[in-house]
Amino acid sequence: MSEVTQNEKKLTAEEKAAYDDLVARINRTLNKLRPYIQADGGDVHFEGFEDGIVSVSMSGACAGCMAINTTLNDGIEALLIDEVPEVKGVRLLPADPFSYYF
């Protein structure tokens, strides 16, 4: 069996394929929300998945928005948990100061 390193863990080819499928399902779900977030001048970016937690970052208007907790909890997290059974929660990574401009 070939091995691949993912998040500092060695994964077999089968485990990597399962992880890649999971990431694809997470990204498909985020893409459903993306038009609504972009309509308000922001965007959401998948950063990683570990132990049931999806890490995301926000850019544009969302990076400094006071309503980010509502967007994160009632929108992103709720839909991900509903559509991807492996997801147990969502964590927002700190905003990049330059993300306000891109």
C-alpha positions in Angstrom: 0.0 0.0 0.0 1.2 3.5 -0.8 1.2 6.1 1.9 0.5 9.8 1.7 1.1 12.4 4.4 -2.0 14.5 5.2 -2.1 16.9 8.2 1.1 15.3 9.6 -0.6 11.8 9.6 0.3 9.0 7.2 -2.7 8.0 5.3 -3.1 4.9 3.1 -4.4 5.4 -0.5 -7.9 4.4 0.6 -7.9 6.8 3.5 -6.6 9.6 1.3 -9.4 8.9 -1.2 -12.0 9.0 1.6 -10.5 12.3 2.9 -10.5 13.8 -0.7 -14.2 12.7 -1.0 -15.0 14.4 2.3 -13.2 17.6 1.3 -15.1 17.6 -2.1 -18.5 17.3 -0.2 -17.5 20.1 2.1 -16.5 22.3 -0.8 -19.8 21.5 -2.7 -21.8 22.6 0.4 -19.7 25.8 0.8 -20.3 26.5 -2.9 -24.1 26.5 -2.3 -23.7 29.3 0.2 -21.0 31.2 -1.6 -23.3 33.3 -3.9 -25.2 34.6 -0.9 -22.0 35.6 0.9 -20.6 37.1 -2.3 -23.7 39.2 -2.8 -22.8 41.0 0.5 -19.3 41.6 -0.7 -17.5 38.7 1.1 -16.4 35.1 0.5 -15.8 31.9 2.5 -12.7 29.8 2.0 -12.2 26.1 3.1 -8.9 25.9 5.1 -9.0 22.3 6.5 -10.8 19.5 8.3 -9.7 17.7 11.4 -11.5 15.8 14.1 -14.9 16.7 12.8 -14.2 20.4 12.7 -14.1 22.4 9.4 -11.8 25.4 9.4 -12.8 28.3 7.3 -11.7 31.9 6.7 -13.7 34.8 5.5 -12.6 37.5 3.1 -13.9 40.8 1.8 -16.7 42.5 3.7 -17.2 39.3 5.8 -13.7 39.5 7.3 -14.6 42.4 9.6 -18.4 42.1 9.7 -20.1 42.2 13.1 -22.7 39.7 11.9 -20.0 37.0 11.2 -21.2 34.8 14.1 -24.7 34.6 12.7 -23.4 33.8 9.2 -21.0 31.2 10.6 -23.4 29.5 13.1 -26.8 29.8 11.4 -25.6 29.5 7.9 -22.3 27.8 7.2 -22.2 25.5 10.2 -25.9 24.5 10.1 -25.7 23.6 6.4 -22.4 21.7 6.7 -23.6 19.7 9.7 -26.9 18.9 7.8 -25.3 17.9 4.5 -22.0 16.3 5.6 -22.5 13.9 8.5 -18.8 13.8 9.5 -18.9 17.6 10.3 -19.4 18.3 14.0 -18.7 22.1 13.9 -17.0 25.0 12.1 -14.1 27.1 13.3 -13.3 30.5 12.0 -9.7 31.2 11.4 -8.4 34.8 12.1 -8.9 37.1 9.2 -5.9 38.1 7.1 -5.7 41.9 7.2 -5.2 42.0 3.4 -8.4 40.0 2.8 -10.5 43.2 3.1 -9.1 44.2 -0.3 -9.3 40.9 -2.2 
